[in-house]
């Protein structure tokens, strides 16, 4: 068996084994969305101020 064939077989087995953990991925997705919302809520006003300052400096106002 060639190295390429062995590698492809390994990848196929790995993909087949990792196929069914849907609740875990849903939990990770929801937790990530929650973290993004929290960080956005805390840092949003500061980032908006920085953006406005940068635009004002570029515009010369």
Phi, psi and omega in degrees: 000133182282164180298321179296317179295319178297317180296316179296320177297319179296318179296316179300315179296320180295318178293321180294321181290329186266015190283327198253019184264061183295313180302324178295316179292325177295316179297316179298318180296316180294320179294321178295317178298320178297317178296319179297317179297318180294313180296319179298319180296323181280320187263349184304308180298321179294316179294324178296318178297317179298317179298315180296321177297318180296317179295319179297319180293320179290321181286336181083021181274000000 
